[in-house]
Amino acid sequence: MQEEAPSSPALREQSKGEYGETDEPPRILYEMPDELARDAAAERVEEDVTHQEPAQEIPEPGSMPERPPLEAGEKLRIEALHLEGEPISQLSTSRLMAYVASTGSRARGIEWISDNRCVLVFDSYGDALAGMQRIQLPRNEVDMEDEPAAPEPSELASVGTIEAPWNDAIHALLTPRLAMAFPSELYNMIEKQSLSELPEAEKQLQEARSRLESGSEPVPEIYRDMEIEELERRTLTRDLKHVKQLRQSLWIRFALAHHDTKAPRSAQRSNWYRQHGRGAGKDVVPRLLEVGEHASQQPGRRDRRDIARNARPSYYDEDPYTRPRESMREAENAWEEEDYRPRSLLDRISGNRDEEEPVSRPRSRSASPQRNTDRDSGIRGRGSVRAPRSRMHGWDD
């Protein structure tokens, strides 16, 4: 059964059931831009004309992830593929879409699960099968002896909407397959430069490991590992580590409705958001731009300090009564204009004041306490004294 295609760039797909009125958890879909969809179509046309499959880069060797658990009530999403691996943690939404489009797959969009997991959504089961064939590596290009035997996706074309009980065909669909590496043609300038420097750095590390292992004096394994770790820290820069992660293996299989869904509050545990911010990487662009600058072109320490100083809010902007004297006088005048209420004619003739609403004036935080009373006149500041009551009081009565 084929689901209806959404019409908005970010849509929560739901169906009726236990989640309020839905039977599946909410999911947010980022739709593929029309430009990338046309690029994928052009890739397929070129293959049909030249009868040549696109070049697929082999990733670094890695261990295959386990097949997802099959729990009661779970449902297979026959129009969606699950993709996971370390390279995903280094990719934005647009770069991940460019990776999918470079294979010629007709993906409708992407749903994020975590930093290194996502779901590729297609319009139909046939498109998902074709996408899996294009993204996964052929058996003759990689050693598949350690993987469990599973039929090719083309052998499972008769599978429709599947729910429990599970059978061998569903287990085969949920078996992770090794996918093609993130293509180097999609690398930016810094990544391409780091890719050319990576073999030399790895050669130095390998020679250092060989020297440590062939040393004449026996060294405890923990000390040898600590020395190798320190050598890797000095040899592998941040850009080299970034490229090494891009070269790691990716694994693809069909997705499950409940298991392959973003967990609640996953953004709080995301390293991507912690490094780049909550809004980084979500914008979908139709074309990838050349991003990244050399360290010499980046602002220096003094420039960054000036930028931070200009962006930092002033302490005086937070409290009007801690500003300089001119600003404080302006604040007091504004207070007088706002809260001043003229006394009535009866109050002015009788000399009475409203005791229920005593007049108070704003005071700076640094001012000393006022000790004025009806009997005494206080002098503020250190060494304040009280003037005695005048004996002439009442003579005019």
C-alpha positions in Angstrom: 0.0 0.0 0.0 1.4 3.4 -1.0 1.0 6.4 1.3 0.0 9.8 -0.1 2.9 12.2 -0.7 3.0 15.3 1.6 2.8 18.8 0.2 4.8 20.8 2.8 8.6 20.9 3.2 8.4 19.8 6.8 5.3 17.6 7.5 4.4 15.4 10.5 3.1 12.2 9.1 0.4 10.6 11.3 -2.2 7.9 11.1 -5.0 7.1 13.5 -4.2 5.1 16.6 -2.6 5.2 20.1 -0.7 8.4 19.7 -3.6 10.7 20.4 -5.5 10.0 17.2 -2.5 8.3 15.5 -1.1 4.8 15.4 2.4 5.9 14.7 4.7 8.4 16.4 4.9 11.9 14.8 7.7 12.3 12.2 9.0 15.4 10.5 9.9 15.1 6.8 12.3 17.4 5.0 11.4 17.3 1.3 13.9 16.9 -1.4 14.3 20.2 -3.5 13.2 20.1 -7.1 16.7 20.8 -8.3 18.2 17.8 -6.6 15.3 15.6 -7.8 16.1 16.8 -11.4 19.8 15.9 -10.8 18.8 12.4 -9.7 16.6 12.0 -12.8 19.5 13.2 -15.0 21.8 10.6 -13.4 19.3 7.9 -14.2 19.0 9.0 -17.8 22.7 9.1 -18.3 23.0 5.5 -17.0 20.3 4.4 -19.4 22.1 6.0 -22.3 25.7 4.9 -21.5 24.7 1.6 -19.9 27.2 2.3 -17.1 26.6 2.3 -13.4 27.9 5.3 -11.5 31.2 5.0 -9.7 30.7 4.0 -6.1 33.5 4.8 -3.5 34.2 2.0 -1.0 34.2 3.3 2.7 36.5 2.3 5.4 35.9 -1.2 6.9 33.5 -1.3 9.8 31.4 -3.7 11.8 27.8 -4.3 10.7 25.1 -3.0 13.1 22.7 -5.5 14.5 19.3 -6.1 13.0 16.6 -4.1 14.9 14.5 -5.9 17.4 11.1 -7.1 16.3 8.5 -6.3 19.0 4.8 -7.0 19.1 2.8 -4.4 17.2 5.8 -3.2 15.1 5.2 -2.4 11.5 7.5 -2.3 8.5 7.6 0.9 6.5 7.9 -0.5 2.9 8.4 3.0 1.4 11.2 4.1 3.7 14.9 3.1 4.1 16.9 3.4 7.3 20.5 4.8 6.9 23.0 5.0 9.7 26.8 5.6 10.2 29.4 8.0 11.5 29.5 10.1 8.3 25.9 11.3 9.0 27.0 13.1 12.1 29.2 15.4 9.9 26.5 16.2 7.3 23.8 18.8 7.2 20.3 18.1 5.7 21.3 19.5 2.3 24.6 17.6 2.1 22.8 14.4 3.0 20.2 15.0 0.3 23.0 15.7 -2.2 24.5 12.3 -1.3 21.2 10.5 -2.0 20.6 12.5 -5.2 24.1 11.6 -6.5 23.1 7.9 -6.5 20.1 8.6 -8.7 17.6 7.6 -6.1 14.0 9.0 -6.2 13.8 9.9 -2.6 11.0 12.1 -1.5 12.7 13.5 1.6 14.6 12.8 4.8 13.5 12.2 8.4 16.1 12.7 11.2 16.3 10.2 14.0 19.6 11.2 15.7 23.1 12.5 14.9 24.1 9.3 13.0 20.7 7.9 12.0 18.0 9.0 9.5 15.2 7.7 7.3 15.0 8.1 3.5 11.3 8.3 2.5 10.1 7.3 -1.0 6.8 7.6 -2.8 6.4 3.8 -3.2 7.8 0.4 -2.3 9.3 0.1 -5.9 11.2 3.4 -5.6 12.5 2.3 -2.2 13.8 -1.0 -3.6 15.4 0.8 -6.5 16.9 3.3 -4.1 18.4 0.5 -2.0 19.9 -1.0 -5.1 21.6 2.2 -6.0 22.8 3.2 -2.6 24.2 -0.2 -1.4 27.5 -1.5 -2.6 27.5 -4.6 -5.0 28.7 -7.8 -3.5 31.6 -8.1 -5.9 33.1 -4.8 -4.6 33.2 -5.7 -0.9 33.8 -8.8 1.2 30.3 -10.0 2.3 31.4 -13.3 3.9 30.8 -12.1 7.4 27.3 -10.9 6.7 24.3 -13.2 7.0 23.0 -14.4 3.7 20.1 -12.3 2.5 18.3 -12.1 -0.8 18.9 -9.1 -3.1 16.2 -6.4 -3.0 15.2 -7.3 -6.6 14.2 -10.8 -5.3 11.7 -9.2 -2.9 9.6 -7.2 -5.3 6.5 -9.2 -4.4 6.5 -8.0 -0.8 3.6 -5.7 0.0 2.5 -4.1 3.3 3.9 -6.3 6.0 3.0 -6.6 9.6 3.5 -9.4 12.2 3.9 -12.4 12.0 7.5 -11.9 10.6 8.9 -14.1 7.9 12.2 -14.7 6.2 11.5 -12.0 3.6 11.1 -9.3 6.3 14.2 -10.4 8.1 16.1 -10.0 4.8 14.7 -6.5 4.4 15.8 -5.6 7.9 19.4 -6.9 7.3 21.8 -3.9 7.1 23.6 -3.6 3.8 26.9 -1.8 3.3 26.2 1.5 1.4 28.5 3.5 -0.8 30.8 6.1 0.9 30.0 9.7 0.9 31.5 10.7 -2.5 34.6 12.9 -2.5 33.2 15.0 -5.3 30.8 16.5 -2.7 33.6 17.5 -0.4 34.3 21.1 0.3 37.6 22.8 -0.2 39.0 22.0 3.3 37.8 18.4 3.2 39.5 17.8 -0.2 42.7 19.2 1.1 42.5 17.1 4.3 41.7 14.1 2.2 45.0 14.5 0.3 46.9 14.9 3.6 45.3 11.9 5.4 47.4 9.1 3.8 50.6 10.6 5.0 49.3 11.1 8.5 48.0 7.6 8.7 51.4 6.3 7.4 53.2 8.1 10.3 50.8 6.6 12.8 51.3 3.1 11.4 55.1 3.5 11.6 54.8 4.7 15.2 52.6 1.7 16.1 55.1 -0.7 14.5 58.0 0.8 16.5 56.1 0.5 19.7 55.1 -3.1 19.1 58.6 -4.2 18.0 60.4 -2.5 20.8 63.2 -4.4 22.6 61.8 -3.6 26.1 58.4 -4.9 27.0 55.9 -2.1 27.6 52.6 -2.6 29.4 49.7 -2.4 27.0 48.0 0.4 28.8 51.1 2.6 28.4 51.5 1.7 24.8 47.8 2.7 24.1 48.3 6.0 25.9 51.4 6.8 23.8 49.5 5.9 20.6 46.6 8.1 21.7 48.9 11.0 22.4 50.6 10.5 19.0 47.2 10.5 17.2 46.2 13.7 19.1 49.3 15.5 17.8 49.2 14.0 14.2 45.5 14.1 13.4 44.1 17.6 13.3 40.4 18.4 13.6 40.0 18.5 9.8 41.7 15.2 9.4 39.5 13.6 12.0 36.5 15.1 10.2 37.5 13.5 6.9 38.1 10.1 8.6 34.6 10.2 9.9 33.3 11.0 6.4 35.1 7.9 5.1 33.5 5.5 7.6 31.0 3.0 6.6 27.2 3.6 6.1 24.6 0.9 6.4 21.1 0.8 4.9 18.0 -1.3 5.4 14.2 -0.9 5.5 12.8 1.2 8.3 10.4 0.3 11.1 7.5 2.5 12.1 8.2 2.7 15.9 11.8 1.7 16.3 13.2 4.1 13.7 11.7 7.3 15.1 13.3 10.3 16.8 13.1 9.8 20.6 11.6 12.6 22.8 14.1 15.3 23.8 16.7 14.0 21.5 17.8 17.5 20.6 19.2 17.9 24.2 21.5 14.9 23.6 22.6 16.0 20.1 26.3 16.7 19.6 25.5 18.5 16.3 23.3 21.0 18.1 25.9 21.4 20.8 28.6 22.3 18.3 26.6 24.2 15.7 23.4 25.5 17.4 19.8 24.4 17.3 19.1 25.9 13.9 22.2 24.8 12.1 21.9 22.3 9.2 18.1 22.4 8.9 17.9 24.8 6.0 17.6 22.9 2.7 19.4 24.5 -0.2 18.9 23.5 -3.9 22.6 23.6 -4.6 25.6 23.0 -2.4 28.0 25.9 -2.1 31.7 25.9 -1.5 32.0 26.3 2.2 34.9 26.6 4.6 37.9 28.9 4.8 41.6 28.4 5.6 42.8 29.2 9.1 44.7 32.2 7.7 41.5 33.7 6.4 39.6 33.3 9.6 39.5 36.2 12.1 42.3 36.3 14.6 42.0 36.3 18.4 41.9 40.1 18.6 39.2 40.4 15.9 37.1 37.8 17.7 37.6 39.6 21.0 36.4 42.9 19.4 33.4 41.2 17.9 32.5 39.6 21.2 33.0 42.9 23.0 30.7 44.8 20.6 28.1 42.0 20.9 28.2 41.8 24.7 25.4 43.7 26.4 26.6 46.5 28.7 25.9 46.2 32.4 24.6 49.7 32.4 21.9 48.7 29.9 20.3 46.3 32.4 19.6 48.7 35.2 18.8 52.4 34.6 19.9 53.3 38.1 23.5 52.0 37.7 24.2 54.1 34.6 26.4 57.2 34.7 25.1 60.3 36.3 23.6 61.8 33.2 21.7 58.7 32.4 20.6 58.4 36.1 19.3 62.0 36.0 17.3 61.3 32.9 15.8 58.2 34.6 14.7 60.3 37.6 13.2 62.9 35.4 11.3 60.3 33.5 10.1 58.8 36.9 8.9 62.2 38.0 7.0 62.8 34.8 5.3 59.4 34.9 4.4 59.1 38.6 3.8 62.8 39.5 0.2 63.6 40.6 -0.7 67.1 41.6 -2.2 67.7 45.1 -5.8 68.9 45.4 -6.6 72.5 46.4 -8.0 71.3 49.8 -4.7 69.5 50.5 -2.6 72.5 49.6 -4.7 74.9 51.8 -4.7 72.6 54.8 -1.1 71.5 54.4 -2.1 67.8 54.6 -0.3 65.0 52.7 -1.6 61.7 51.7 -0.1 59.3 54.3 -1.3 56.2 52.6 0.9 57.0 49.5 4.2 58.4 50.8 6.4 60.0 48.2 9.5 58.0 47.4 12.3 58.6 44.9 14.4 56.1 43.1 17.8 55.7 44.6 21.0 54.3 43.2 22.3 50.9 44.4 25.5 52.5 45.6 23.8 55.2 47.7 24.0 55.0 51.5 20.7 54.3 53.4 18.6 57.4 54.2 17.7 58.0 57.8 15.4 61.0 57.4 12.5 61.1 60.0 10.0 63.7 61.1 12.2 64.6 64.1 15.7 64.5 62.7 17.5 65.5 59.5 20.0 62.9 58.3 23.2 63.4 56.5 24.0 60.5 54.2 27.4 59.0 53.9 30.1 57.8 56.2 30.2 59.7 59.6 26.7 60.9 59.3 25.3 62.9 62.3 21.9 63.9 63.4 21.1 67.6 63.9 19.3 68.4 67.1 15.7 69.7 67.0 15.6 73.5 67.0 14.5 75.2 70.2 12.8 77.9 68.1 10.3 75.3 66.9 6.7 76.5 67.6 7.6 80.2 68.2 5.7 81.2 65.1 2.5 79.5 66.3 
